[in-house]
Every structure is written in structure tokens, then in C-alpha cells.
């Protein structure tokens, strides 16, 4: 990651924790916002390619720093939902007390 002074952080890894929050103005015909298994499948399809790789090598991070903020942004922008469901937020934790939040 490029720092404010232009220097590069030493290559390191994270065990990210990601929380995606979705909503809708009215519950669907079975009384839910969306199927949580389907939400997990969609999130996994986006984040699985990020596991055990250098994020700088992925197309989504070619022009942005691979920060927690950028991971939240990339996940949030990549998620697609059926009509009526909207993304509320994507939270990405680097540690138990250090997180970034993307809200579209």
C-alpha cells in the first residue's frame, strides 16, 4: 500500500472480516429482505478471488490502494441485487477494532 509520503508499506496480509448489510422498503412475499444464503454466495463470488493473493495484482486494485476502505468500495460496487433490494453498507475489519465502512 502506498502511504501519504509515497513510501510503500511492507507486504503483509490480513484476515479480513466483511459484513454486508442490505435492505428494502417492504419485505418480499416470504417476509425477508433477501435469502441470506444467496447474499453469502454473491459476497463470496467477489471476495474469494482476493484470498491468499497480492491485492495489487488484481484488476480492481490496479489504480487504488488495497486498503480496507478500498476493499469495502470494491465489494460494494460489485454487488448486484434484484429489484427492491439495496445495499446499505459494506464493513471491512482489518482487526477487531479497526474497520472501514462503504455506504453507497
N, CA, C and O atoms as a Tinker XYZ file with bonds, in Angstrom:
   416  protein
     1  N      0.844000   -1.170000    0.000000    73     2
     2  CA     0.000000    0.000000    0.000000    64     1     3
     3  C      0.890000    1.234000    0.000000    63     2     4     5
     4  O      1.872000    1.310000    0.739000    81     3
     5  N      0.532000    2.200000   -0.842000    73     3     6
     6  CA     1.269000    3.452000   -0.905000    64     5     7
     7  C      0.799000    4.367000    0.232000    63     6     8     9
     8  O     -0.398000    4.577000    0.427000    81     7
     9  N      1.762000    4.899000    0.970000    73     7    10
    10  CA     1.470000    5.772000    2.101000    64     9    11
    11  C      1.418000    7.232000    1.637000    63    10    12    13
    12  O      1.746000    7.533000    0.489000    81    11
    13  N      1.007000    8.134000    2.528000    73    11    14
    14  CA     0.884000    9.552000    2.192000    64    13    15
    15  C      2.187000   10.147000    1.682000    63    14    16    17
    16  O      2.170000   11.013000    0.807000    81    15
    17  N      3.320000    9.693000    2.219000    73    15    18
    18  CA     4.614000   10.251000    1.808000    64    17    19
    19  C      5.173000    9.583000    0.557000    63    18    20    21
    20  O      6.292000    9.885000    0.143000    81    19
    21  N      4.401000    8.671000   -0.054000    73    19    22
    22  CA     4.838000    7.995000   -1.264000    64    21    23
    23  C      5.556000    6.684000   -1.020000    63    22    24    25
    24  O      5.788000    5.923000   -1.959000    81    23
    25  N      5.913000    6.407000    0.223000    73    23    26
    26  CA     6.582000    5.145000    0.535000    64    25    27
    27  C      5.582000    3.995000    0.458000    63    26    28    29
    28  O      4.368000    4.198000    0.495000    81    27
    29  N      6.124000    2.783000    0.350000    73    27    30
    30  CA     5.280000    1.596000    0.280000    64    29    31
    31  C      5.361000    0.816000    1.574000    63    30    32    33
    32  O      6.442000    0.620000    2.129000    81    31
    33  N      4.205000    0.369000    2.051000    73    31    34
    34  CA     4.170000   -0.496000    3.228000    64    33    35
    35  C      4.800000   -1.840000    2.883000    63    34    36    37
    36  O      4.743000   -2.281000    1.735000    81    35
    37  N      5.387000   -2.475000    3.856000    73    35    38
    38  CA     5.914000   -3.820000    3.671000    64    37    39
    39  C      4.763000   -4.761000    3.335000    63    38    40    41
    40  O      3.681000   -4.658000    3.913000    81    39
    41  N      4.998000   -5.673000    2.405000    73    39    42
    42  CA     3.976000   -6.640000    2.028000    64    41    43
    43  C      3.523000   -7.415000    3.266000    63    42    44    45
    44  O      4.343000   -7.946000    4.016000    81    43
    45  N      2.214000   -7.472000    3.466000    73    43    46
    46  CA     1.655000   -8.158000    4.625000    64    45    47
    47  C      0.252000   -8.642000    4.287000    63    46    48    49
    48  O     -0.308000   -8.272000    3.255000    81    47
    49  N     -0.304000   -9.456000    5.144000    73    47    50
    50  CA    -1.631000  -10.000000    4.904000    64    49    51
    51  C     -2.608000   -9.629000    6.003000    63    50    52    53
    52  O     -2.226000   -9.138000    7.065000    81    51
    53  N     -3.868000   -9.875000    5.724000    73    51    54
    54  CA    -4.939000   -9.634000    6.692000    64    53    55
    55  C     -5.911000  -10.803000    6.650000    63    54    56    57
    56  O     -6.049000  -11.472000    5.626000    81    55
    57  N     -6.569000  -11.038000    7.749000    73    55    58
    58  CA    -7.714000  -11.939000    7.809000    64    57    59
    59  C     -8.942000  -11.049000    7.921000    63    58    60    61
    60  O     -9.489000  -10.847000    9.005000    81    59
    61  N     -9.363000  -10.521000    6.775000    73    59    62
    62  CA   -10.478000   -9.586000    6.745000    64    61    63
    63  C    -11.747000  -10.229000    7.304000    63    62    64    65
    64  O    -11.970000  -11.430000    7.152000    81    63
    65  N    -12.553000   -9.425000    7.936000    73    63    66
    66  CA   -13.929000   -9.783000    8.278000    64    65    67
    67  C    -14.793000   -8.787000    7.519000    63    66    68    69
    68  O    -14.554000   -7.581000    7.580000    81    67
    69  N    -15.797000   -9.287000    6.804000    73    67    70
    70  CA   -16.639000   -8.419000    5.982000    64    69    71
    71  C    -18.092000   -8.610000    6.384000    63    70    72    73
    72  O    -18.574000   -9.733000    6.529000    81    71
    73  N    -18.782000   -7.484000    6.560000    73    71    74
    74  CA   -20.221000   -7.514000    6.847000    64    73    75
    75  C    -20.920000   -6.688000    5.772000    63    74    76    77
    76  O    -20.576000   -5.531000    5.534000    81    75
    77  N    -21.907000   -7.305000    5.128000    73    75    78
    78  CA   -22.712000   -6.620000    4.123000    64    77    79
    79  C    -24.118000   -6.479000    4.682000    63    78    80    81
    80  O    -24.713000   -7.453000    5.143000    81    79
    81  N    -24.642000   -5.269000    4.638000    73    79    82
    82  CA   -26.000000   -5.004000    5.113000    64    81    83
    83  C    -26.853000   -4.581000    3.925000    63    82    84    85
    84  O    -26.492000   -3.674000    3.175000    81    83
    85  N    -27.982000   -5.245000    3.768000    73    83    86
    86  CA   -28.916000   -4.926000    2.690000    64    85    87
    87  C    -30.259000   -4.557000    3.298000    63    86    88    89
    88  O    -30.537000   -4.873000    4.455000    81    87
    89  N    -31.085000   -3.890000    2.512000    73    87    90
    90  CA   -32.409000   -3.507000    2.986000    64    89    91
    91  C    -33.370000   -3.355000    1.826000    63    90    92    93
    92  O    -32.991000   -3.437000    0.658000    81    91
    93  N    -34.593000   -3.137000    2.171000    73    91    94
    94  CA   -35.626000   -2.833000    1.176000    64    93    95
    95  C    -36.774000   -2.153000    1.899000    63    94    96    97
    96  O    -36.920000   -2.300000    3.112000    81    95
    97  N    -37.574000   -1.426000    1.177000    73    95    98
    98  CA   -38.649000   -0.667000    1.820000    64    97    99
    99  C    -39.770000   -1.572000    2.314000    63    98   100   101
   100  O    -40.431000   -1.247000    3.300000    81    99
   101  N    -39.995000   -2.696000    1.649000    73    99   102
   102  CA   -41.023000   -3.651000    2.066000    64   101   103
   103  C    -40.440000   -5.058000    1.966000    63   102   104   105
   104  O    -39.690000   -5.351000    1.035000    81   103
   105  N    -40.772000   -5.915000    2.900000    73   103   106
   106  CA   -40.312000   -7.300000    2.837000    64   105   107
   107  C    -40.934000   -8.001000    1.635000    63   106   108   109
   108  O    -42.005000   -7.611000    1.170000    81   107
   109  N    -40.262000   -9.034000    1.134000    73   107   110
   110  CA   -40.784000   -9.746000   -0.033000    64   109   111
   111  C    -41.951000  -10.651000    0.364000    63   110   112   113
   112  O    -42.436000  -10.594000    1.494000    81   111
   113  N    -42.392000  -11.482000   -0.576000    73   111   114
   114  CA   -43.594000  -12.295000   -0.345000    64   113   115
   115  C    -43.415000  -13.376000    0.715000    63   114   116   117
   116  O    -44.410000  -13.941000    1.168000    81   115
   117  N    -42.175000  -13.689000    1.132000    73   115   118
   118  CA   -41.998000  -14.641000    2.240000    64   117   119
   119  C    -41.522000  -13.931000    3.511000    63   118   120   121
   120  O    -41.165000  -14.581000    4.493000    81   119
   121  N    -41.518000  -12.598000    3.487000    73   119   122
   122  CA   -41.228000  -11.832000    4.694000    64   121   123
   123  C    -39.765000  -11.585000    4.990000    63   122   124   125
   124  O    -39.391000  -11.425000    6.152000    81   123
   125  N    -38.915000  -11.550000    3.953000    73   123   126
   126  CA   -37.490000  -11.288000    4.146000    64   125   127
   127  C    -37.015000  -10.208000    3.173000    63   126   128   129
   128  O    -37.700000   -9.876000    2.206000    81   127
   129  N    -35.829000   -9.671000    3.455000    73   127   130
   130  CA   -35.200000   -8.738000    2.518000    64   129   131
   131  C    -34.653000   -9.524000    1.334000    63   130   132   133
   132  O    -34.938000   -9.207000    0.180000    81   131
   133  N    -33.861000  -10.557000    1.634000    73   131   134
   134  CA   -33.376000  -11.499000    0.625000    64   133   135
   135  C    -32.863000  -12.736000    1.337000    63   134   136   137
   136  O    -32.630000  -12.706000    2.545000    81   135
   137  N    -32.689000  -13.803000    0.615000    73   135   138
   138  CA   -32.164000  -15.049000    1.165000    64   137   139
   139  C    -30.710000  -14.829000    1.578000    63   138   140   141
   140  O    -29.886000  -14.441000    0.749000    81   139
   141  N    -30.385000  -15.071000    2.850000    73   139   142
   142  CA   -29.020000  -14.856000    3.337000    64   141   143
   143  C    -28.015000  -15.791000    2.671000    63   142   144   145
   144  O    -26.851000  -15.428000    2.505000    81   143
   145  N    -28.448000  -16.981000    2.292000    73   143   146
   146  CA   -27.537000  -17.893000    1.582000    64   145   147
   147  C    -27.158000  -17.306000    0.223000    63   146   148   149
   148  O    -26.010000  -17.409000   -0.209000    81   147
   149  N    -28.128000  -16.695000   -0.438000    73   147   150
   150  CA   -27.854000  -16.057000   -1.727000    64   149   151
   151  C    -26.951000  -14.841000   -1.548000    63   150   152   153
   152  O    -26.056000  -14.610000   -2.361000    81   151
   153  N    -27.175000  -14.068000   -0.500000    73   151   154
   154  CA   -26.301000  -12.927000   -0.217000    64   153   155
   155  C    -24.876000  -13.413000    0.018000    63   154   156   157
   156  O    -23.931000  -12.833000   -0.517000    81   155
   157  N    -24.709000  -14.467000    0.808000    73   155   158
   158  CA   -23.379000  -15.021000    1.072000    64   157   159
   159  C    -22.721000  -15.508000   -0.212000    63   158   160   161
   160  O    -21.523000  -15.305000   -0.410000    81   159
   161  N    -23.493000  -16.148000   -1.086000    73   159   162
   162  CA   -22.954000  -16.627000   -2.355000    64   161   163
   163  C    -22.431000  -15.460000   -3.190000    63   162   164   165
   164  O    -21.349000  -15.540000   -3.771000    81   163
   165  N    -23.202000  -14.382000   -3.244000    73   163   166
   166  CA   -22.793000  -13.212000   -4.037000    64   165   167
   167  C    -21.551000  -12.547000   -3.458000    63   166   168   169
   168  O    -20.650000  -12.155000   -4.199000    81   167
   169  N    -21.502000  -12.421000   -2.140000    73   167   170
   170  CA   -20.320000  -11.826000   -1.499000    64   169   171
   171  C    -19.104000  -12.715000   -1.734000    63   170   172   173
   172  O    -18.034000  -12.218000   -2.087000    81   171
   173  N    -19.258000  -14.021000   -1.543000    73   171   174
   174  CA   -18.136000  -14.943000   -1.742000    64   173   175
   175  C    -17.610000  -14.901000   -3.171000    63   174   176   177
   176  O    -16.403000  -15.001000   -3.388000    81   175
   177  N    -18.500000  -14.755000   -4.144000    73   175   178
   178  CA   -18.066000  -14.688000   -5.539000    64   177   179
   179  C    -17.138000  -13.496000   -5.771000    63   178   180   181
   180  O    -16.271000  -13.542000   -6.644000    81   179
   181  N    -17.318000  -12.441000   -4.999000    73   179   182
   182  CA   -16.481000  -11.244000   -5.128000    64   181   183
   183  C    -15.203000  -11.371000   -4.316000    63   182   184   185
   184  O    -14.127000  -11.020000   -4.800000    81   183
   185  N    -15.305000  -11.867000   -3.086000    73   183   186
   186  CA   -14.130000  -11.861000   -2.201000    64   185   187
   187  C    -13.246000  -13.100000   -2.326000    63   186   188   189
   188  O    -12.063000  -13.031000   -1.993000    81   187
   189  N    -13.774000  -14.224000   -2.793000    73   187   190
   190  CA   -12.936000  -15.424000   -2.906000    64   189   191
   191  C    -11.688000  -15.196000   -3.757000    63   190   192   193
   192  O    -10.621000  -15.687000   -3.389000    81   191
   193  N    -11.771000  -14.473000   -4.883000    73   191   194
   194  CA   -10.557000  -14.222000   -5.660000    64   193   195
   195  C     -9.528000  -13.355000   -4.924000    63   194   196   197
   196  O     -8.387000  -13.255000   -5.376000    81   195
   197  N     -9.899000  -12.737000   -3.818000    73   195   198
   198  CA    -8.982000  -11.900000   -3.046000    64   197   199
   199  C     -8.194000  -12.699000   -2.008000    63   198   200   201
   200  O     -7.258000  -12.175000   -1.404000    81   199
   201  N     -8.564000  -13.955000   -1.800000    73   199   202
   202  CA    -7.923000  -14.776000   -0.767000    64   201   203
   203  C     -6.523000  -15.204000   -1.190000    63   202   204   205
   204  O     -6.314000  -15.685000   -2.304000    81   203
   205  N     -5.579000  -15.022000   -0.288000    73   203   206
   206  CA    -4.209000  -15.513000   -0.459000    64   205   207
   207  C     -3.530000  -15.026000   -1.732000    63   206   208   209
   208  O     -2.752000  -15.756000   -2.346000    81   207
   209  N     -3.826000  -13.794000   -2.125000    73   207   210
   210  CA    -3.159000  -13.173000   -3.272000    64   209   211
   211  C     -2.705000  -11.776000   -2.879000    63   210   212   213
   212  O     -3.141000  -11.232000   -1.864000    81   211
   213  N     -1.841000  -11.212000   -3.678000    73   211   214
   214  CA    -1.455000   -9.818000   -3.518000    64   213   215
   215  C     -2.545000   -8.983000   -4.184000    63   214   216   217
   216  O     -2.702000   -9.038000   -5.404000    81   215
   217  N     -3.293000   -8.219000   -3.408000    73   215   218
   218  CA    -4.398000   -7.440000   -3.967000    64   217   219
   219  C     -3.934000   -6.498000   -5.065000    63   218   220   221
   220  O     -4.704000   -6.185000   -5.973000    81   219
   221  N     -2.691000   -6.040000   -4.998000    73   219   222
   222  CA    -2.166000   -5.157000   -6.042000    64   221   223
   223  C     -2.172000   -5.822000   -7.416000    63   222   224   225
   224  O     -2.150000   -5.126000   -8.431000    81   223
   225  N     -2.200000   -7.145000   -7.468000    73   223   226
   226  CA    -2.187000   -7.874000   -8.735000    64   225   227
   227  C     -3.580000   -8.031000   -9.344000    63   226   228   229
   228  O     -3.699000   -8.457000  -10.493000    81   227
   229  N     -4.621000   -7.702000   -8.608000    73   227   230
   230  CA    -5.990000   -7.852000   -9.107000    64   229   231
   231  C     -6.414000   -6.610000   -9.887000    63   230   232   233
   232  O     -6.052000   -5.497000   -9.507000    81   231
   233  N     -7.177000   -6.780000  -10.971000    73   231   234
   234  CA    -7.607000   -5.632000  -11.775000    64   233   235
   235  C     -8.316000   -4.542000  -10.967000    63   234   236   237
   236  O     -8.125000   -3.355000  -11.235000    81   235
   237  N     -9.120000   -4.927000   -9.994000    73   235   238
   238  CA    -9.872000   -3.937000   -9.208000    64   237   239
   239  C     -8.975000   -3.002000   -8.417000    63   238   240   241
   240  O     -9.402000   -1.912000   -8.033000    81   239
   241  N     -7.729000   -3.415000   -8.166000    73   239   242
   242  CA    -6.822000   -2.616000   -7.341000    64   241   243
   243  C     -5.647000   -2.048000   -8.138000    63   242   244   245
   244  O     -4.651000   -1.627000   -7.550000    81   243
   245  N     -5.751000   -2.032000   -9.459000    73   243   246
   246  CA    -4.662000   -1.520000  -10.281000    64   245   247
   247  C     -4.445000   -0.026000  -10.085000    63   246   248   249
   248  O     -3.315000    0.452000  -10.185000    81   247
   249  N     -5.506000    0.712000   -9.810000    73   247   250
   250  CA    -5.358000    2.167000   -9.697000    64   249   251
   251  C     -5.705000    2.701000   -8.306000    63   250   252   253
   252  O     -5.730000    3.914000   -8.097000    81   251
   253  N     -5.972000    1.803000   -7.359000    73   251   254
   254  CA    -6.292000    2.242000   -5.998000    64   253   255
   255  C     -5.499000    1.427000   -4.989000    63   254   256   257
   256  O     -5.114000    0.290000   -5.264000    81   255
   257  N     -5.257000    2.004000   -3.832000    73   255   258
   258  CA    -4.575000    1.305000   -2.747000    64   257   259
   259  C     -5.433000    0.143000   -2.250000    63   258   260   261
   260  O     -6.656000    0.274000   -2.189000    81   259
   261  N     -4.833000   -0.977000   -1.896000    73   259   262
   262  CA    -5.591000   -2.116000   -1.383000    64   261   263
   263  C     -5.880000   -1.977000    0.114000    63   262   264   265
   264  O     -5.537000   -2.856000    0.905000    81   263
   265  N     -6.501000   -0.887000    0.484000    73   263   266
   266  CA    -6.836000   -0.605000    1.881000    64   265   267
   267  C     -8.169000   -1.255000    2.243000    63   266   268   269
   268  O     -8.898000   -1.721000    1.367000    81   267
   269  N     -8.477000   -1.284000    3.517000    73   267   270
   270  CA    -9.786000   -1.780000    3.956000    64   269   271
   271  C    -10.892000   -0.950000    3.318000    63   270   272   273
   272  O    -11.934000   -1.482000    2.935000    81   271
   273  N    -10.663000    0.357000    3.204000    73   271   274
   274  CA   -11.646000    1.240000    2.575000    64   273   275
   275  C    -11.883000    0.837000    1.122000    63   274   276   277
   276  O    -13.022000    0.795000    0.657000    81   275
   277  N    -10.797000    0.542000    0.413000    73   275   278
   278  CA   -10.920000    0.157000   -0.993000    64   277   279
   279  C    -11.556000   -1.214000   -1.149000    63   278   280   281
   280  O    -12.327000   -1.433000   -2.085000    81   279
   281  N    -11.250000   -2.134000   -0.257000    73   279   282
   282  CA   -11.899000   -3.451000   -0.307000    64   281   283
   283  C    -13.404000   -3.272000   -0.127000    63   282   284   285
   284  O    -14.185000   -3.881000   -0.858000    81   283
   285  N    -13.820000   -2.457000    0.822000    73   283   286
   286  CA   -15.248000   -2.200000    1.034000    64   285   287
   287  C    -15.877000   -1.582000   -0.213000    63   286   288   289
   288  O    -16.976000   -1.967000   -0.611000    81   287
   289  N    -15.190000   -0.634000   -0.823000    73   287   290
   290  CA   -15.676000    0.018000   -2.043000    64   289   291
   291  C    -15.813000   -0.993000   -3.178000    63   290   292   293
   292  O    -16.848000   -1.037000   -3.843000    81   291
   293  N    -14.791000   -1.795000   -3.405000    73   291   294
   294  CA   -14.809000   -2.780000   -4.491000    64   293   295
   295  C    -15.939000   -3.781000   -4.287000    63   294   296   297
   296  O    -16.670000   -4.088000   -5.229000    81   295
   297  N    -16.090000   -4.289000   -3.080000    73   295   298
   298  CA   -17.169000   -5.243000   -2.800000    64   297   299
   299  C    -18.525000   -4.570000   -3.011000    63   298   300   301
   300  O    -19.403000   -5.131000   -3.666000    81   299
   301  N    -18.692000   -3.381000   -2.462000    73   299   302
   302  CA   -19.969000   -2.684000   -2.582000    64   301   303
   303  C    -20.366000   -2.387000   -4.011000    63   302   304   305
   304  O    -21.528000   -2.551000   -4.383000    81   303
   305  N    -19.411000   -1.950000   -4.813000    73   303   306
   306  CA   -19.712000   -1.626000   -6.214000    64   305   307
   307  C    -19.952000   -2.866000   -7.064000    63   306   308   309
   308  O    -20.649000   -2.793000   -8.076000    81   307
   309  N    -19.390000   -3.992000   -6.672000    73   307   310
   310  CA   -19.546000   -5.220000   -7.455000    64   309   311
   311  C    -20.851000   -5.952000   -7.154000    63   310   312   313
   312  O    -21.340000   -6.713000   -7.989000    81   311
   313  N    -21.412000   -5.731000   -5.980000    73   311   314
   314  CA   -22.640000   -6.440000   -5.612000    64   313   315
   315  C    -23.814000   -5.971000   -6.461000    63   314   316   317
   316  O    -24.008000   -4.774000   -6.669000    81   315
   317  N    -24.585000   -6.925000   -6.943000    73   315   318
   318  CA   -25.791000   -6.656000   -7.722000    64   317   319
   319  C    -26.966000   -7.322000   -7.016000    63   318   320   321
   320  O    -26.845000   -8.433000   -6.500000    81   319
   321  N    -28.100000   -6.631000   -7.000000    73   319   322
   322  CA   -29.269000   -7.159000   -6.304000    64   321   323
   323  C    -30.502000   -7.108000   -7.185000    63   322   324   325
   324  O    -30.565000   -6.353000   -8.155000    81   323
   325  N    -31.485000   -7.931000   -6.827000    73   323   326
   326  CA   -32.760000   -7.921000   -7.519000    64   325   327
   327  C    -33.498000   -6.629000   -7.188000    63   326   328   329
   328  O    -33.163000   -5.936000   -6.228000    81   327
   329  N    -34.493000   -6.320000   -7.989000    73   327   330
   330  CA   -35.277000   -5.100000   -7.791000    64   329   331
   331  C    -35.809000   -5.035000   -6.366000    63   330   332   333
   332  O    -36.290000   -6.033000   -5.829000    81   331
   333  N    -35.721000   -3.875000   -5.769000    73   331   334
   334  CA   -36.229000   -3.656000   -4.423000    64   333   335
   335  C    -35.190000   -3.800000   -3.335000    63   334   336   337
   336  O    -35.324000   -3.188000   -2.276000    81   335
   337  N    -34.148000   -4.599000   -3.568000    73   335   338
   338  CA   -33.089000   -4.792000   -2.572000    64   337   339
   339  C    -32.007000   -3.756000   -2.826000    63   338   340   341
   340  O    -31.593000   -3.548000   -3.966000    81   339
   341  N    -31.554000   -3.111000   -1.767000    73   339   342
   342  CA   -30.496000   -2.110000   -1.924000    64   341   343
   343  C    -29.391000   -2.362000   -0.909000    63   342   344   345
   344  O    -29.622000   -2.882000    0.183000    81   343
   345  N    -28.202000   -1.983000   -1.298000    73   343   346
   346  CA   -27.051000   -2.090000   -0.415000    64   345   347
   347  C    -27.087000   -0.943000    0.580000    63   346   348   349
   348  O    -27.192000    0.220000    0.190000    81   347
   349  N    -27.001000   -1.264000    1.861000    73   347   350
   350  CA   -26.932000   -0.254000    2.917000    64   349   351
   351  C    -25.471000    0.052000    3.232000    63   350   352   353
   352  O    -25.077000    1.217000    3.288000    81   351
   353  N    -24.665000   -0.994000    3.437000    73   351   354
   354  CA   -23.256000   -0.768000    3.762000    64   353   355
   355  C    -22.437000   -2.036000    3.577000    63   354   356   357
   356  O    -22.958000   -3.152000    3.577000    81   355
   357  N    -21.129000   -1.821000    3.420000    73   355   358
   358  CA   -20.136000   -2.893000    3.461000    64   357   359
   359  C    -19.119000   -2.472000    4.504000    63   358   360   361
   360  O    -18.521000   -1.402000    4.396000    81   359
   361  N    -18.921000   -3.312000    5.518000    73   359   362
   362  CA   -17.939000   -3.043000    6.569000    64   361   363
   363  C    -16.812000   -4.053000    6.425000    63   362   364   365
   364  O    -17.052000   -5.248000    6.254000    81   363
   365  N    -15.578000   -3.561000    6.494000    73   363   366
   366  CA   -14.401000   -4.420000    6.389000    64   365   367
   367  C    -13.523000   -4.167000    7.599000    63   366   368   369
   368  O    -13.074000   -3.045000    7.828000    81   367
   369  N    -13.277000   -5.228000    8.382000    73   367   370
   370  CA   -12.399000   -5.148000    9.542000    64   369   371
   371  C    -11.029000   -5.691000    9.173000    63   370   372   373
   372  O    -10.917000   -6.780000    8.609000    81   371
   373  N     -9.980000   -4.928000    9.493000    73   371   374
   374  CA    -8.605000   -5.435000    9.418000    64   373   375
   375  C     -8.261000   -6.141000   10.720000    63   374   376   377
   376  O     -7.594000   -7.175000   10.728000    81   375
   377  N     -8.731000   -5.560000   11.822000    73   375   378
   378  CA    -8.550000   -6.122000   13.159000    64   377   379
   379  C     -9.860000   -5.947000   13.902000    63   378   380   381
   380  O    -10.799000   -5.353000   13.373000    81   379
   381  N     -9.933000   -6.457000   15.119000    73   379   382
   382  CA   -11.167000   -6.377000   15.902000    64   381   383
   383  C    -11.596000   -4.944000   16.183000    63   382   384   385
   384  O    -12.778000   -4.688000   16.415000    81   383
   385  N    -10.658000   -4.012000   16.166000    73   383   386
   386  CA   -11.013000   -2.623000   16.481000    64   385   387
   387  C    -10.637000   -1.639000   15.376000    63   386   388   389
   388  O    -10.490000   -0.445000   15.634000    81   387
   389  N    -10.481000   -2.131000   14.148000    73   387   390
   390  CA   -10.100000   -1.269000   13.031000    64   389   391
   391  C    -10.923000   -1.660000   11.810000    63   390   392   393
   392  O    -10.682000   -2.703000   11.202000    81   391
   393  N    -11.903000   -0.814000   11.449000    73   391   394
   394  CA   -12.756000   -1.144000   10.313000    64   393   395
   395  C    -12.977000    0.072000    9.430000    63   394   396   397
   396  O    -12.778000    1.215000    9.842000    81   395
   397  N    -13.394000   -0.213000    8.205000    73   395   398
   398  CA   -13.779000    0.810000    7.241000    64   397   399
   399  C    -15.187000    0.479000    6.771000    63   398   400   401
   400  O    -15.563000   -0.690000    6.685000    81   399
   401  N    -15.962000    1.512000    6.467000    73   399   402
   402  CA   -17.343000    1.318000    6.033000    64   401   403
   403  C    -17.560000    2.050000    4.713000    63   402   404   405
   404  O    -17.191000    3.215000    4.566000    81   403
   405  N    -18.168000    1.345000    3.753000    73   403   406
   406  CA   -18.597000    1.953000    2.491000    64   405   407
   407  C    -20.110000    1.987000    2.500000    63   406   408   409
   408  O    -20.766000    0.970000    2.727000    81   407
   409  N    -20.663000    3.176000    2.248000    73   407   410
   410  CA   -22.115000    3.346000    2.110000    64   409   411
   411  C    -22.367000    4.043000    0.785000    63   410   412   413
   412  O    -21.953000    5.186000    0.596000    81   411
   413  N    -23.042000    3.363000   -0.134000    73   411   414
   414  CA   -23.274000    3.982000   -1.459000    64   413   415
   415  C    -24.209000    5.178000   -1.381000    63   414   416
   416  O    -24.500000    5.801000   -2.402000    81   415
